[in-house]
């Protein structure tokens, strides 16, 4: 299992657009055979800040996600125009 935690911050006034792009990306990502979980969260007190929590069955599934047409469209083309990627961390289970 491979887990990612990725933070994006919407550019001022672009929060609704970012949420809409994440909605599309989430819908398509959840259809991937190797995607175990794909959740988008919005910070309670900082509405421009979004956290994406992702789980993939293995590295191959993560790489398939990163090369999927919907990922390239939304995460690589659309999101950078309306948000800044702050950080991305990769985790693996302890047990």
Secondary structure as GFF3:
##gff-version 3
##sequence-region A 1 95
A	DSSP	beta_strand	2	10	.	.	.	ID=ss1
A	DSSP	alpha_helix	15	29	.	.	.	ID=ss2
A	DSSP	beta_strand	35	42	.	.	.	ID=ss3
A	DSSP	beta_strand	49	56	.	.	.	ID=ss4
A	DSSP	alpha_helix	59	66	.	.	.	ID=ss5
A	DSSP	alpha_helix	69	71	.	.	.	ID=ss6
A	DSSP	pi_helix	72	78	.	.	.	ID=ss7
A	DSSP	alpha_helix	79	82	.	.	.	ID=ss8
A	DSSP	beta_strand	83	92	.	.	.	ID=ss9
###
